[in-house]
């Protein structure tokens, strides 16, 4: 489906138990008991095209803050802690491996 301005549109993907469960397992290995709060991103991604083609698509945020580590989101000094970057890679890899079984 195309929007009047030429942009794409698609319905949100339904939240699946297997996807949420794989994320919960991977996340809680590193951050036991951390709450998981599904949300919608207010920015555009390529997922609009995969969802429009009938492929469920999800994003997983990996921007954790740590006490004593400065973060500069969308500022002149944009950065995340190195540990947050590596934790996100580990969590994503574990989640993908679980879903691929």
N, C-alpha and C positions, 0 to 999 in steps of 0.2 A: 504494500500500500504506500502511496506517495502523499505527502502533505502538499498543500497548495504552493508552498515556497520551494518545492523540490526536495525537501527533507524526507527521510523515511520515518515510519511509525510501526510499532508492533506492540502486542499485548505483553504484559509481564509474564515471565515463566512462573508456573506454580512451584511453590516450595516443596521439594521432594524429601521424604524421610531419609532416603539413602544418602543424599547429598549433605543434608544437615547432620546426619549421624557421622559421616566420614569427617566432616569439619570439626564436629564436637570432639571426637576421639583424638584427632591430631592436635587440636588446640589445647585440650585439657592435659595432654602429656607435658606441655610446656608451661601452661598457666592453669593449674588445677582449680576447678570451680568458677572460672571466669564466665560471666554471663554472655550469652550469644543473643544479640538483638538484630533481627533482620531489618534491613532498611533499603530504601531506594536511593541510588546515587542521583544527584541533580545535574549530572554532566553527561555528555554523549559518549557512547562507546560503539564499537563495531558490532556488539551484540544485537543491536536493533535489526541488523540484516539477517543474522542467524535465527533469531526468534521469528522474524517475518517469514523465514523459509521453513518454520516448524521445528527448529532445533532448540530445545530448552537451553538457556544460557544463564550463567551465574557469575558473579564477581565475588572475590574474597578479599576483604581489606586486610592489609598487613602493616598498618601504620600505628604500631603500638608506641606509646610513650613510656619512658622509664624515668623514675625519680632521679633528678640531677642531670638528665640529658636534655639539652635544649632542642626544641623543634621550631622550624620556621616554615610553616605551610603557606604556600603562595605569597611569600614575602620576598624581599630582596636577597635574603640569605636562606633560601629554601633548602631544607635538609631533613633527614630522619636519622636516628641513631643507627650505626652499623649493625648492632645486635638486632634491631627490629628488621632490618633488611634480611639478615641471615635466618632469623626465626621464621619470617614469612616464606622464604624458599623452602625450609624444612617442612613447615606445615602444609604448604601447597603440594609438595612432592608426596608426602604421606597420604594426603587426601586423594590425589589423583591415582596413586597406586591402589588404594582401597576401592575406589570406584571402578577401576579397570579389571578387578578380579571377576 
